[in-house]
Structure formats: structure tokens, C-alpha cells
Amino acid sequence: MELSRLPGFLLRRGIKAAVVILAIVVCNFLLIHAAPGDPASVIAGQSGAADERFLAQLREQFGLDKPFHVQLWIYLKGVLTLDLGFSHRQQQPVWTLISDRLPATLLLTGAAFAFAVTAGVTLGTLAARRVGRWADSVITVIALTFYATPIFWVGLMLVLFFSVWLEWLPSFGMATVGVELSGLAAVLDVGKHLILPAATLGLFYLAVYARLTRATMLEVADQDFVKTARAKGVPEGQVVRRHVLRNALLPVITFAGIQAGQLIGGSILVETVFAWPGIGRLAFDALLARDYAVLLGVFFCTSVMVVLFNLLTDLLYAVVDPRVEVEG
């Protein structure tokens, strides 16, 4: 993509992204309010009082006594100003809760994504270069095993093996409880706590990228331009890197851009298993407590991140293959 076309592309995609996010916000609001049960009754039950007067006060306080379209309009105005409401469970603004938890989720999903893409593409390349041999068979079996295994079971087995039996890695949390660390020691401590949840979340996607990379590389290897490069005497390693792998990465990038947003959804289960203090665990706790404001806030943030990931994927297309013209 030419640099002169970049501002126009970003403007068009920004408008489309705003429309998509608005539609998602409205749909999320409709789905949450279609759920059975009265949030005011839940709040009253948690506070130990459930008489009619107290329920009426709660409905008035949280705007639940207003018509549905008025509630929707109030919520949309709040989203436009990044006012995502107030959590009755945590007694804090929703934006404060999410901003406190979001870095932990981004750290977990970023590490899992980097691990899955790097290891998956590497294993897929190795399998494609040794197709039909024992290395290809081993990688294929490993990929299929992790793809077919539930994420929560992988997490529990990793905890059992590395935490309980070998006692190498911590089994829960983001940092050691009761220990004050700073500097490099704190970074290493967080890193040790990150290994198991990031591996659990990344192994499933690693299998997908390995299989996809292998398949696309075998397809590209049969193309005429690859055969011509080999006929000209280009070294095999250069043929693989510059011709086969580079062209095979486009489907991988497409799939990675889609699944980057799905990692946020997958992190809910992983954060719950490993007690990781991210927005996934926050959403799970809010669901149990029927804290609809927090749920809507988490849905809004994850929607924005998915749209941004898709935009970055389109921009990365032009970097990997300049022949690709990305349209808005």
C-alpha cells in the first residue's frame, strides 16, 4: 500500500469500525437485558434487604425503572464519553475495574499469541520441509492432540505436572503472595506465573497455525515460480524463506488476525483456572453476580480490541506482500 493512500484507508476503516462497534454495543445491551431475572433483586439479596421500597430505590438508582429505549440511550451516551457505568458488586466505576485488569489480560493474551504464532509457524515449516518423514508425523500428531484437547484439561494437566509433581512453576495468580519484589525480581516472578496460563491458552492455537502453515507451504511449493527459483540454482533455504514461506504466511496472517480477538474470549476460562487477575475473570465473576454494567463494559472493550486487531491484520498484509492492495 502506498503511504499516500494510508490516511484515506484509515479514515474509511475508522468509520466502518465505529458503525460495527455501535451495532455490537446495541446488540450486547439487548442480549443482557433479555436475560431472565431482576438485577435489583440480586443487588437487594446481596445487601440483605429485599422489601418493595428498597427494590424501588435500587431500580431508580440504577435507572432500571425507566423505559427500555431510555435506558439504551443513556447507556449509549455513556459509552461515547467512556462512562461505562457503575458496578454495584465492586462499588467502583466499571472503567476503573477494566483499566486495572486489562494490562494483565493483554500480557496473557499477547504472550500466548506470540508463542502460538512463532512456535506454530516454525513447526509447520519444519513439517512441510520434511513431509512424509517421521518429523512430519510427530508434529502432525502433536498438533492434532492439542487441537482436540479441551483447554481447561490442558491447564489442569500442566498444573499437575509442573506445579504439583515437579514444583517448578507456580500454579495460580500473577505474582507471589506476601512477598514484596521490585525491579528485575518482580519481572521474573510475573514471568514464572505467566508460563503455564500462556502455554495453556497458546497450545490450541499453536496446533492450528502449525497445520495451516504446513498445508499452505505444500500448496505454494508446487507453484511455478518456486520451481523456477530452484531451476535457477537458488539455495533451498532462500527458496523456503523468500518464496515459499512468505507467500504461505498470508492465510496464516488472516487466521491469526481473526483468532487474536478470540484469545480474549478463551482467556476467560484460562484466567479462571489459574486465578489470573484479568478482565476474563472479571467477566466471569460479574456473570455470577449479574453485574450487568461490568459485563457490558468488558464486551465493549473486547469488541474494540477485535476491530483493532482486524485493522492491524489488513495493514500487515501490505508489509508481508506489497502486491496485496488493501481496500477500505
Long-range contacts (C-beta under 8 A, 24 or more apart in sequence): 1-315, 1-318, 1-322, 1-325, 1-326, 8-328, 9-326, 9-327, 9-328, 11-328, 12-328, 13-311, 13-314, 13-328, 16-328, 17-307, 17-308, 17-311, 20-303, 20-307, 21-300, 21-303, 21-304, 21-307, 22-76, 24-299, 24-300, 24-303, 25-75, 25-76, 25-79, 25-296, 25-299, 25-300, 25-303, 26-72, 26-76, 28-296, 28-299, 28-300, 28-303, 29-72, 29-75, 29-296, 32-292, 32-295, 32-296, 33-68, 33-71, 33-292, 35-290, 37-290, 38-64, 39-64, 39-88, 39-290, 39-292, 40-64, 42-289, 42-290, 43-88, 46-88, 46-89, 46-289, 62-86, 62-88, 75-296, 79-300, 84-293, 84-296, 84-297, 84-300, 85-293, 85-296, 85-297, 86-293, 87-286, 87-291, 87-293, 87-294, 88-291, 88-293, 89-285, 89-286, 89-289, 89-291, 89-294, 90-291, 90-294, 94-293, 94-294, 94-296, 94-297, 95-297, 97-282, 97-294, 97-297, 98-279, 98-282, 98-294, 98-297, 98-298, 98-301, 101-277, 101-278, 101-279, 101-281, 101-282, 102-278, 102-279, 102-301, 104-174, 104-276, 104-277, 104-278, 104-279, 105-264, 105-267, 105-271, 105-278, 105-279, 105-280, 107-190, 107-194, 108-194, 108-197, 108-198, 108-201, 108-267, 108-270, 108-271, 108-276, 108-278, 109-201, 109-260, 109-263, 109-264, 109-267, 111-194, 111-198, 111-202, 112-197, 112-198, 112-199, 112-201, 112-202, 112-205, 112-263, 112-267, 113-202, 113-205, 113-256, 113-260, 113-263, 115-198, 115-199, 115-202, 115-206, 116-202, 116-203, 116-204, 116-205, 116-206, 116-208, 116-209, 117-205, 117-209, 117-252, 117-256, 119-202, 119-206, 119-209, 119-210, 120-205, 120-206, 120-207, 120-208, 120-209, 120-210, 120-212, 120-213, 121-209, 121-210, 121-213, 121-245, 121-249, 121-252, 123-206, 123-210, 123-213, 124-209, 124-210, 124-211, 124-212, 124-213, 124-214, 124-217, 125-213, 125-214, 125-217, 125-240, 125-245, 127-210, 127-214, 128-213, 128-214, 128-217, 128-218, 128-221, 128-244, 129-240, 131-214, 131-218, 136-214, 139-210, 139-214, 140-211, 140-214, 142-207, 143-206, 143-207, 143-208, 143-210, 143-211, 144-207, 144-211, 145-207, 146-203, 146-204, 146-206, 146-207, 147-204, 147-207, 147-208, 147-211, 149-204, 151-200, 151-201, 151-204, 151-266, 151-269, 151-270, 152-269, 152-273, 154-200, 154-203, 154-204, 155-196, 155-197, 155-200, 155-270, 155-273, 155-274, 156-273, 158-196, 158-199, 158-200, 159-196, 159-273, 159-274, 162-196, 163-196, 169-193, 169-195, 169-196, 170-196, 171-196, 171-274, 172-274, 172-275, 172-276, 173-274, 173-275, 173-276, 173-277, 174-276, 174-277, 196-274, 197-270, 197-271, 197-273, 197-274, 197-276, 200-270, 200-273, 200-274, 201-263, 201-266, 201-267, 201-270, 204-266, 205-259, 205-263, 208-255, 208-259, 209-252, 209-255, 209-256, 212-251, 212-252, 212-255, 213-248, 213-249, 213-252, 216-248, 216-249, 216-251, 216-252, 217-244, 217-245, 217-248, 219-248, 220-244, 220-247, 220-248, 223-247, 246-320, 246-321, 247-321, 249-320, 250-317, 250-320, 250-321, 250-324, 253-313, 253-316, 253-317, 253-320, 254-313, 256-313, 257-309, 257-310, 257-312, 257-313, 257-314, 257-316, 258-310, 258-313, 260-306, 260-309, 260-313, 261-302, 261-305, 261-306, 261-309, 261-310, 264-302, 264-305, 264-306, 265-302
